[in-house]
Amino acid sequence: MTLLRRIEIFIATTGVPATRIGREAVGDPRLVRDIRNGRQIGPAVAARLDAYLSTESTGARA
């Protein structure tokens, strides 16, 4: 599954805005919009997004 697909599923199931994901994961509120529009991200950003999605989906963060 692509990272974008994981983000879209996360948004659909949690209702968390795309801007919040980008802001909290990497400090860029436009990140998800840019990825949707074809932005290629590097491995470090992808790892941070992956960690954020994993942490948030398990409810580990408050």
mmJSON file of the N, C-alpha and C atoms, coordinates in Angstrom:
{"data_MODEL":{"atom_site":{
"group_PDB":["ATOM","ATOM","ATOM","ATOM","ATOM","ATOM","ATOM","ATOM","ATOM","ATOM","ATOM","ATOM","ATOM","ATOM","ATOM","ATOM","ATOM","ATOM","ATOM","ATOM","ATOM","ATOM","ATOM","ATOM","ATOM","ATOM","ATOM","ATOM","ATOM","ATOM","ATOM","ATOM","ATOM","ATOM","ATOM","ATOM","ATOM","ATOM","ATOM","ATOM","ATOM","ATOM","ATOM","ATOM","ATOM","ATOM","ATOM","ATOM","ATOM","ATOM","ATOM","ATOM","ATOM","ATOM","ATOM","ATOM","ATOM","ATOM","ATOM","ATOM","ATOM","ATOM","ATOM","ATOM","ATOM","ATOM","ATOM","ATOM","ATOM","ATOM","ATOM","ATOM","ATOM","ATOM","ATOM","ATOM","ATOM","ATOM","ATOM","ATOM","ATOM","ATOM","ATOM","ATOM","ATOM","ATOM","ATOM","ATOM","ATOM","ATOM","ATOM","ATOM","ATOM","ATOM","ATOM","ATOM","ATOM","ATOM","ATOM","ATOM","ATOM","ATOM","ATOM","ATOM","ATOM","ATOM","ATOM","ATOM","ATOM","ATOM","ATOM","ATOM","ATOM","ATOM","ATOM","ATOM","ATOM","ATOM","ATOM","ATOM","ATOM","ATOM","ATOM","ATOM","ATOM","ATOM","ATOM","ATOM","ATOM","ATOM","ATOM","ATOM","ATOM","ATOM","ATOM","ATOM","ATOM","ATOM","ATOM","ATOM","ATOM","ATOM","ATOM","ATOM","ATOM","ATOM","ATOM","ATOM","ATOM","ATOM","ATOM","ATOM","ATOM","ATOM","ATOM","ATOM","ATOM","ATOM","ATOM","ATOM","ATOM","ATOM","ATOM","ATOM","ATOM","ATOM","ATOM","ATOM","ATOM","ATOM","ATOM","ATOM","ATOM","ATOM","ATOM","ATOM","ATOM","ATOM","ATOM","ATOM","ATOM","ATOM","ATOM","ATOM","ATOM","ATOM"],
"id":[1,2,3,4,5,6,7,8,9,10,11,12,13,14,15,16,17,18,19,20,21,22,23,24,25,26,27,28,29,30,31,32,33,34,35,36,37,38,39,40,41,42,43,44,45,46,47,48,49,50,51,52,53,54,55,56,57,58,59,60,61,62,63,64,65,66,67,68,69,70,71,72,73,74,75,76,77,78,79,80,81,82,83,84,85,86,87,88,89,90,91,92,93,94,95,96,97,98,99,100,101,102,103,104,105,106,107,108,109,110,111,112,113,114,115,116,117,118,119,120,121,122,123,124,125,126,127,128,129,130,131,132,133,134,135,136,137,138,139,140,141,142,143,144,145,146,147,148,149,150,151,152,153,154,155,156,157,158,159,160,161,162,163,164,165,166,167,168,169,170,171,172,173,174,175,176,177,178,179,180,181,182,183,184,185,186],
"type_symbol":["N","C","C","N","C","C","N","C","C","N","C","C","N","C","C","N","C","C","N","C","C","N","C","C","N","C","C","N","C","C","N","C","C","N","C","C","N","C","C","N","C","C","N","C","C","N","C","C","N","C","C","N","C","C","N","C","C","N","C","C","N","C","C","N","C","C","N","C","C","N","C","C","N","C","C","N","C","C","N","C","C","N","C","C","N","C","C","N","C","C","N","C","C","N","C","C","N","C","C","N","C","C","N","C","C","N","C","C","N","C","C","N","C","C","N","C","C","N","C","C","N","C","C","N","C","C","N","C","C","N","C","C","N","C","C","N","C","C","N","C","C","N","C","C","N","C","C","N","C","C","N","C","C","N","C","C","N","C","C","N","C","C","N","C","C","N","C","C","N","C","C","N","C","C","N","C","C","N","C","C","N","C","C","N","C","C"],
"label_atom_id":["N","CA","C","N","CA","C","N","CA","C","N","CA","C","N","CA","C","N","CA","C","N","CA","C","N","CA","C","N","CA","C","N","CA","C","N","CA","C","N","CA","C","N","CA","C","N","CA","C","N","CA","C","N","CA","C","N","CA","C","N","CA","C","N","CA","C","N","CA","C","N","CA","C","N","CA","C","N","CA","C","N","CA","C","N","CA","C","N","CA","C","N","CA","C","N","CA","C","N","CA","C","N","CA","C","N","CA","C","N","CA","C","N","CA","C","N","CA","C","N","CA","C","N","CA","C","N","CA","C","N","CA","C","N","CA","C","N","CA","C","N","CA","C","N","CA","C","N","CA","C","N","CA","C","N","CA","C","N","CA","C","N","CA","C","N","CA","C","N","CA","C","N","CA","C","N","CA","C","N","CA","C","N","CA","C","N","CA","C","N","CA","C","N","CA","C","N","CA","C","N","CA","C","N","CA","C","N","CA","C","N","CA","C","N","CA","C"],
"label_alt_id":[null,null,null,null,null,null,null,null,null,null,null,null,null,null,null,null,null,null,null,null,null,null,null,null,null,null,null,null,null,null,null,null,null,null,null,null,null,null,null,null,null,null,null,null,null,null,null,null,null,null,null,null,null,null,null,null,null,null,null,null,null,null,null,null,null,null,null,null,null,null,null,null,null,null,null,null,null,null,null,null,null,null,null,null,null,null,null,null,null,null,null,null,null,null,null,null,null,null,null,null,null,null,null,null,null,null,null,null,null,null,null,null,null,null,null,null,null,null,null,null,null,null,null,null,null,null,null,null,null,null,null,null,null,null,null,null,null,null,null,null,null,null,null,null,null,null,null,null,null,null,null,null,null,null,null,null,null,null,null,null,null,null,null,null,null,null,null,null,null,null,null,null,null,null,null,null,null,null,null,null,null,null,null,null,null,null],
"label_comp_id":["MET","MET","MET","THR","THR","THR","LEU","LEU","LEU","LEU","LEU","LEU","ARG","ARG","ARG","ARG","ARG","ARG","ILE","ILE","ILE","GLU","GLU","GLU","ILE","ILE","ILE","PHE","PHE","PHE","ILE","ILE","ILE","ALA","ALA","ALA","THR","THR","THR","THR","THR","THR","GLY","GLY","GLY","VAL","VAL","VAL","PRO","PRO","PRO","ALA","ALA","ALA","THR","THR","THR","ARG","ARG","ARG","ILE","ILE","ILE","GLY","GLY","GLY","ARG","ARG","ARG","GLU","GLU","GLU","ALA","ALA","ALA","VAL","VAL","VAL","GLY","GLY","GLY","ASP","ASP","ASP","PRO","PRO","PRO","ARG","ARG","ARG","LEU","LEU","LEU","VAL","VAL","VAL","ARG","ARG","ARG","ASP","ASP","ASP","ILE","ILE","ILE","ARG","ARG","ARG","ASN","ASN","ASN","GLY","GLY","GLY","ARG","ARG","ARG","GLN","GLN","GLN","ILE","ILE","ILE","GLY","GLY","GLY","PRO","PRO","PRO","ALA","ALA","ALA","VAL","VAL","VAL","ALA","ALA","ALA","ALA","ALA","ALA","ARG","ARG","ARG","LEU","LEU","LEU","ASP","ASP","ASP","ALA","ALA","ALA","TYR","TYR","TYR","LEU","LEU","LEU","SER","SER","SER","THR","THR","THR","GLU","GLU","GLU","SER","SER","SER","THR","THR","THR","GLY","GLY","GLY","ALA","ALA","ALA","ARG","ARG","ARG","ALA","ALA","ALA"],
"label_asym_id":["A","A","A","A","A","A","A","A","A","A","A","A","A","A","A","A","A","A","A","A","A","A","A","A","A","A","A","A","A","A","A","A","A","A","A","A","A","A","A","A","A","A","A","A","A","A","A","A","A","A","A","A","A","A","A","A","A","A","A","A","A","A","A","A","A","A","A","A","A","A","A","A","A","A","A","A","A","A","A","A","A","A","A","A","A","A","A","A","A","A","A","A","A","A","A","A","A","A","A","A","A","A","A","A","A","A","A","A","A","A","A","A","A","A","A","A","A","A","A","A","A","A","A","A","A","A","A","A","A","A","A","A","A","A","A","A","A","A","A","A","A","A","A","A","A","A","A","A","A","A","A","A","A","A","A","A","A","A","A","A","A","A","A","A","A","A","A","A","A","A","A","A","A","A","A","A","A","A","A","A","A","A","A","A","A","A"],
"label_entity_id":["1","1","1","1","1","1","1","1","1","1","1","1","1","1","1","1","1","1","1","1","1","1","1","1","1","1","1","1","1","1","1","1","1","1","1","1","1","1","1","1","1","1","1","1","1","1","1","1","1","1","1","1","1","1","1","1","1","1","1","1","1","1","1","1","1","1","1","1","1","1","1","1","1","1","1","1","1","1","1","1","1","1","1","1","1","1","1","1","1","1","1","1","1","1","1","1","1","1","1","1","1","1","1","1","1","1","1","1","1","1","1","1","1","1","1","1","1","1","1","1","1","1","1","1","1","1","1","1","1","1","1","1","1","1","1","1","1","1","1","1","1","1","1","1","1","1","1","1","1","1","1","1","1","1","1","1","1","1","1","1","1","1","1","1","1","1","1","1","1","1","1","1","1","1","1","1","1","1","1","1","1","1","1","1","1","1"],
"label_seq_id":[1,1,1,2,2,2,3,3,3,4,4,4,5,5,5,6,6,6,7,7,7,8,8,8,9,9,9,10,10,10,11,11,11,12,12,12,13,13,13,14,14,14,15,15,15,16,16,16,17,17,17,18,18,18,19,19,19,20,20,20,21,21,21,22,22,22,23,23,23,24,24,24,25,25,25,26,26,26,27,27,27,28,28,28,29,29,29,30,30,30,31,31,31,32,32,32,33,33,33,34,34,34,35,35,35,36,36,36,37,37,37,38,38,38,39,39,39,40,40,40,41,41,41,42,42,42,43,43,43,44,44,44,45,45,45,46,46,46,47,47,47,48,48,48,49,49,49,50,50,50,51,51,51,52,52,52,53,53,53,54,54,54,55,55,55,56,56,56,57,57,57,58,58,58,59,59,59,60,60,60,61,61,61,62,62,62],
"pdbx_PDB_ins_code":[null,null,null,null,null,null,null,null,null,null,null,null,null,null,null,null,null,null,null,null,null,null,null,null,null,null,null,null,null,null,null,null,null,null,null,null,null,null,null,null,null,null,null,null,null,null,null,null,null,null,null,null,null,null,null,null,null,null,null,null,null,null,null,null,null,null,null,null,null,null,null,null,null,null,null,null,null,null,null,null,null,null,null,null,null,null,null,null,null,null,null,null,null,null,null,null,null,null,null,null,null,null,null,null,null,null,null,null,null,null,null,null,null,null,null,null,null,null,null,null,null,null,null,null,null,null,null,null,null,null,null,null,null,null,null,null,null,null,null,null,null,null,null,null,null,null,null,null,null,null,null,null,null,null,null,null,null,null,null,null,null,null,null,null,null,null,null,null,null,null,null,null,null,null,null,null,null,null,null,null,null,null,null,null,null,null],
"Cartn_x":[0.854,0.0,0.901,0.545,1.352,1.121,2.059,1.94,0.735,0.5,-0.655,-1.949,-2.028,-3.224,-3.411,-2.327,-2.405,-2.892,-2.412,-2.844,-4.332,-4.793,-6.207,-7.098,-6.684,-7.445,-7.457,-6.315,-6.215,-7.171,-7.199,-8.093,-9.545,-9.881,-11.26,-11.719,-10.839,-11.243,-11.176,-10.297,-10.135,-10.758,-10.903,-11.412,-10.375,-9.136,-8.056,-7.799,-7.756,-7.504,-6.105,-6.006,-4.727,-3.673,-4.097,-3.135,-2.541,-3.341,-2.842,-1.823,-2.082,-1.134,0.223,0.237,1.499,2.195,1.404,1.977,2.585,1.849,2.341,3.451,3.384,4.382,5.712,5.66,6.91,6.962,5.945,5.952,5.554,4.861,4.463,2.97,2.12,0.681,0.223,1.056,0.688,1.185,1.84,2.484,1.518,0.404,-0.522,-1.083,-1.446,-1.933,-0.875,0.353,1.432,1.654,1.574,1.722,0.581,-0.625,-1.769,-1.547,-0.828,-0.558,0.727,1.315,2.465,3.816,3.867,5.168,5.815,7.069,7.847,8.555,8.434,9.08,10.24,11.195,12.367,12.11,13.062,12.897,12.758,13.399,13.306,11.897,11.32,9.956,8.968,9.174,8.296,8.331,9.509,9.636,8.912,9.011,8.322,6.81,6.333,4.897,4.425,5.196,4.855,4.778,5.749,5.757,4.555,4.22,3.064,1.781,1.595,0.377,0.272,1.377,1.379,1.058,1.671,1.453,0.028,-0.462,-1.813,-2.886,-2.683,-3.712,-3.814,-2.751,-2.82,-3.304,-3.458,-3.925,-2.867,-1.615,-0.529,-0.29,-0.677,-0.483,-1.745,-1.573,-2.734,-3.362],
"Cartn_y":[-1.173,0.0,1.238,2.196,3.414,4.28,5.144,6.046,6.964,7.445,8.307,7.555,6.309,5.514,5.371,5.123,5.035,6.34,7.463,8.775,8.953,8.618,8.785,7.907,6.69,5.805,6.373,6.87,7.466,8.649,9.518,10.674,10.217,9.225,8.74,8.101,7.392,6.691,7.549,8.544,9.349,10.734,11.237,12.595,13.672,13.28,14.244,14.99,16.308,17.07,16.811,16.863,16.649,17.643,18.871,19.888,19.532,18.948,18.564,17.437,16.489,15.382,15.93,16.761,17.322,18.163,18.97,19.853,19.045,18.067,17.306,16.325,15.78,14.789,15.421,16.497,17.064,18.58,19.225,20.681,21.377,20.669,21.238,20.985,21.972,21.757,21.515,21.832,21.616,20.279,19.492,18.265,17.301,16.981,16.006,16.524,17.794,18.38,18.259,18.547,18.461,17.02,16.058,14.646,14.249,14.696,14.416,14.989,16.081,16.735,16.249,15.178,14.572,14.82,15.527,15.785,14.466,14.328,13.166,13.521,12.645,12.9,11.938,12.377,11.558,10.532,9.658,8.59,9.091,10.184,10.698,11.215,11.953,12.464,11.304,10.352,9.18,8.416,8.288,7.583,8.335,9.659,10.451,10.356,10.394,10.237,8.846,7.841,6.466,6.317,6.87,6.801,7.528,8.677,9.439,8.638,8.1,7.344,6.111,5.439,4.259,4.615,5.67,6.102,6.564,7.391,7.938,6.871,5.933,4.925,3.93,3.772,2.872,3.593,4.911,5.686,5.887,5.745,5.867,7.3,8.246,9.648,10.192,11.211,11.809,12.877],
"Cartn_z":[0.0,0.0,0.0,-0.82,-0.897,0.342,0.584,1.724,1.553,0.348,0.113,0.423,0.024,0.317,1.829,2.553,4.017,4.618,4.085,4.572,4.326,3.133,2.794,3.678,3.941,4.828,6.24,6.692,8.023,8.153,7.142,7.16,7.194,6.379,6.309,7.616,8.287,9.504,10.759,10.77,11.986,11.896,10.682,10.513,10.77,10.948,11.172,9.859,9.893,8.667,8.097,6.785,6.111,6.587,6.828,7.275,8.632,9.493,10.822,10.715,9.828,9.648,9.228,8.202,7.734,8.778,9.485,10.502,11.649,12.143,13.291,12.92,11.724,11.329,10.947,10.158,9.643,9.671,10.224,10.298,9.006,8.118,6.83,6.603,6.89,6.749,5.306,4.334,2.928,2.383,3.205,2.742,2.064,2.691,2.113,0.793,0.745,-0.505,-1.598,-1.248,-2.228,-2.7,-1.788,-2.171,-3.105,-2.792,-3.669,-5.066,-5.136,-6.42,-7.082,-6.57,-7.225,-6.606,-5.493,-4.849,-4.452,-4.751,-4.333,-3.025,-2.056,-0.767,-0.579,0.198,0.46,1.549,1.751,2.731,4.17,4.505,5.873,6.165,5.233,5.405,5.398,4.506,4.449,5.772,6.36,7.633,8.749,8.752,9.773,9.622,8.381,8.135,8.557,8.208,8.578,10.09,10.786,12.249,12.829,12.281,12.751,12.558,11.368,11.082,11.984,12.194,13.054,14.493,14.992,16.373,16.586,15.678,15.817,15.648,14.749,14.499,15.642,16.419,17.572,18.824,18.726,19.865,20.936,20.554,21.521,21.955,21.094,21.454,22.092,22.913,23.585,22.736],
"occupancy":[1.0,1.0,1.0,1.0,1.0,1.0,1.0,1.0,1.0,1.0,1.0,1.0,1.0,1.0,1.0,1.0,1.0,1.0,1.0,1.0,1.0,1.0,1.0,1.0,1.0,1.0,1.0,1.0,1.0,1.0,1.0,1.0,1.0,1.0,1.0,1.0,1.0,1.0,1.0,1.0,1.0,1.0,1.0,1.0,1.0,1.0,1.0,1.0,1.0,1.0,1.0,1.0,1.0,1.0,1.0,1.0,1.0,1.0,1.0,1.0,1.0,1.0,1.0,1.0,1.0,1.0,1.0,1.0,1.0,1.0,1.0,1.0,1.0,1.0,1.0,1.0,1.0,1.0,1.0,1.0,1.0,1.0,1.0,1.0,1.0,1.0,1.0,1.0,1.0,1.0,1.0,1.0,1.0,1.0,1.0,1.0,1.0,1.0,1.0,1.0,1.0,1.0,1.0,1.0,1.0,1.0,1.0,1.0,1.0,1.0,1.0,1.0,1.0,1.0,1.0,1.0,1.0,1.0,1.0,1.0,1.0,1.0,1.0,1.0,1.0,1.0,1.0,1.0,1.0,1.0,1.0,1.0,1.0,1.0,1.0,1.0,1.0,1.0,1.0,1.0,1.0,1.0,1.0,1.0,1.0,1.0,1.0,1.0,1.0,1.0,1.0,1.0,1.0,1.0,1.0,1.0,1.0,1.0,1.0,1.0,1.0,1.0,1.0,1.0,1.0,1.0,1.0,1.0,1.0,1.0,1.0,1.0,1.0,1.0,1.0,1.0,1.0,1.0,1.0,1.0,1.0,1.0,1.0,1.0,1.0,1.0],
"B_iso_or_equiv":[0.0,0.0,0.0,0.0,0.0,0.0,0.0,0.0,0.0,0.0,0.0,0.0,0.0,0.0,0.0,0.0,0.0,0.0,0.0,0.0,0.0,0.0,0.0,0.0,0.0,0.0,0.0,0.0,0.0,0.0,0.0,0.0,0.0,0.0,0.0,0.0,0.0,0.0,0.0,0.0,0.0,0.0,0.0,0.0,0.0,0.0,0.0,0.0,0.0,0.0,0.0,0.0,0.0,0.0,0.0,0.0,0.0,0.0,0.0,0.0,0.0,0.0,0.0,0.0,0.0,0.0,0.0,0.0,0.0,0.0,0.0,0.0,0.0,0.0,0.0,0.0,0.0,0.0,0.0,0.0,0.0,0.0,0.0,0.0,0.0,0.0,0.0,0.0,0.0,0.0,0.0,0.0,0.0,0.0,0.0,0.0,0.0,0.0,0.0,0.0,0.0,0.0,0.0,0.0,0.0,0.0,0.0,0.0,0.0,0.0,0.0,0.0,0.0,0.0,0.0,0.0,0.0,0.0,0.0,0.0,0.0,0.0,0.0,0.0,0.0,0.0,0.0,0.0,0.0,0.0,0.0,0.0,0.0,0.0,0.0,0.0,0.0,0.0,0.0,0.0,0.0,0.0,0.0,0.0,0.0,0.0,0.0,0.0,0.0,0.0,0.0,0.0,0.0,0.0,0.0,0.0,0.0,0.0,0.0,0.0,0.0,0.0,0.0,0.0,0.0,0.0,0.0,0.0,0.0,0.0,0.0,0.0,0.0,0.0,0.0,0.0,0.0,0.0,0.0,0.0,0.0,0.0,0.0,0.0,0.0,0.0],
"pdbx_formal_charge":[null,null,null,null,null,null,null,null,null,null,null,null,null,null,null,null,null,null,null,null,null,null,null,null,null,null,null,null,null,null,null,null,null,null,null,null,null,null,null,null,null,null,null,null,null,null,null,null,null,null,null,null,null,null,null,null,null,null,null,null,null,null,null,null,null,null,null,null,null,null,null,null,null,null,null,null,null,null,null,null,null,null,null,null,null,null,null,null,null,null,null,null,null,null,null,null,null,null,null,null,null,null,null,null,null,null,null,null,null,null,null,null,null,null,null,null,null,null,null,null,null,null,null,null,null,null,null,null,null,null,null,null,null,null,null,null,null,null,null,null,null,null,null,null,null,null,null,null,null,null,null,null,null,null,null,null,null,null,null,null,null,null,null,null,null,null,null,null,null,null,null,null,null,null,null,null,null,null,null,null,null,null,null,null,null,null],
"auth_seq_id":[1,1,1,2,2,2,3,3,3,4,4,4,5,5,5,6,6,6,7,7,7,8,8,8,9,9,9,10,10,10,11,11,11,12,12,12,13,13,13,14,14,14,15,15,15,16,16,16,17,17,17,18,18,18,19,19,19,20,20,20,21,21,21,22,22,22,23,23,23,24,24,24,25,25,25,26,26,26,27,27,27,28,28,28,29,29,29,30,30,30,31,31,31,32,32,32,33,33,33,34,34,34,35,35,35,36,36,36,37,37,37,38,38,38,39,39,39,40,40,40,41,41,41,42,42,42,43,43,43,44,44,44,45,45,45,46,46,46,47,47,47,48,48,48,49,49,49,50,50,50,51,51,51,52,52,52,53,53,53,54,54,54,55,55,55,56,56,56,57,57,57,58,58,58,59,59,59,60,60,60,61,61,61,62,62,62],
"auth_comp_id":["MET","MET","MET","THR","THR","THR","LEU","LEU","LEU","LEU","LEU","LEU","ARG","ARG","ARG","ARG","ARG","ARG","ILE","ILE","ILE","GLU","GLU","GLU","ILE","ILE","ILE","PHE","PHE","PHE","ILE","ILE","ILE","ALA","ALA","ALA","THR","THR","THR","THR","THR","THR","GLY","GLY","GLY","VAL","VAL","VAL","PRO","PRO","PRO","ALA","ALA","ALA","THR","THR","THR","ARG","ARG","ARG","ILE","ILE","ILE","GLY","GLY","GLY","ARG","ARG","ARG","GLU","GLU","GLU","ALA","ALA","ALA","VAL","VAL","VAL","GLY","GLY","GLY","ASP","ASP","ASP","PRO","PRO","PRO","ARG","ARG","ARG","LEU","LEU","LEU","VAL","VAL","VAL","ARG","ARG","ARG","ASP","ASP","ASP","ILE","ILE","ILE","ARG","ARG","ARG","ASN","ASN","ASN","GLY","GLY","GLY","ARG","ARG","ARG","GLN","GLN","GLN","ILE","ILE","ILE","GLY","GLY","GLY","PRO","PRO","PRO","ALA","ALA","ALA","VAL","VAL","VAL","ALA","ALA","ALA","ALA","ALA","ALA","ARG","ARG","ARG","LEU","LEU","LEU","ASP","ASP","ASP","ALA","ALA","ALA","TYR","TYR","TYR","LEU","LEU","LEU","SER","SER","SER","THR","THR","THR","GLU","GLU","GLU","SER","SER","SER","THR","THR","THR","GLY","GLY","GLY","ALA","ALA","ALA","ARG","ARG","ARG","ALA","ALA","ALA"],
"auth_asym_id":["A","A","A","A","A","A","A","A","A","A","A","A","A","A","A","A","A","A","A","A","A","A","A","A","A","A","A","A","A","A","A","A","A","A","A","A","A","A","A","A","A","A","A","A","A","A","A","A","A","A","A","A","A","A","A","A","A","A","A","A","A","A","A","A","A","A","A","A","A","A","A","A","A","A","A","A","A","A","A","A","A","A","A","A","A","A","A","A","A","A","A","A","A","A","A","A","A","A","A","A","A","A","A","A","A","A","A","A","A","A","A","A","A","A","A","A","A","A","A","A","A","A","A","A","A","A","A","A","A","A","A","A","A","A","A","A","A","A","A","A","A","A","A","A","A","A","A","A","A","A","A","A","A","A","A","A","A","A","A","A","A","A","A","A","A","A","A","A","A","A","A","A","A","A","A","A","A","A","A","A","A","A","A","A","A","A"],
"auth_atom_id":["N","CA","C","N","CA","C","N","CA","C","N","CA","C","N","CA","C","N","CA","C","N","CA","C","N","CA","C","N","CA","C","N","CA","C","N","CA","C","N","CA","C","N","CA","C","N","CA","C","N","CA","C","N","CA","C","N","CA","C","N","CA","C","N","CA","C","N","CA","C","N","CA","C","N","CA","C","N","CA","C","N","CA","C","N","CA","C","N","CA","C","N","CA","C","N","CA","C","N","CA","C","N","CA","C","N","CA","C","N","CA","C","N","CA","C","N","CA","C","N","CA","C","N","CA","C","N","CA","C","N","CA","C","N","CA","C","N","CA","C","N","CA","C","N","CA","C","N","CA","C","N","CA","C","N","CA","C","N","CA","C","N","CA","C","N","CA","C","N","CA","C","N","CA","C","N","CA","C","N","CA","C","N","CA","C","N","CA","C","N","CA","C","N","CA","C","N","CA","C","N","CA","C","N","CA","C","N","CA","C","N","CA","C","N","CA","C"],
"pdbx_PDB_model_num":[1,1,1,1,1,1,1,1,1,1,1,1,1,1,1,1,1,1,1,1,1,1,1,1,1,1,1,1,1,1,1,1,1,1,1,1,1,1,1,1,1,1,1,1,1,1,1,1,1,1,1,1,1,1,1,1,1,1,1,1,1,1,1,1,1,1,1,1,1,1,1,1,1,1,1,1,1,1,1,1,1,1,1,1,1,1,1,1,1,1,1,1,1,1,1,1,1,1,1,1,1,1,1,1,1,1,1,1,1,1,1,1,1,1,1,1,1,1,1,1,1,1,1,1,1,1,1,1,1,1,1,1,1,1,1,1,1,1,1,1,1,1,1,1,1,1,1,1,1,1,1,1,1,1,1,1,1,1,1,1,1,1,1,1,1,1,1,1,1,1,1,1,1,1,1,1,1,1,1,1,1,1,1,1,1,1]
}}}
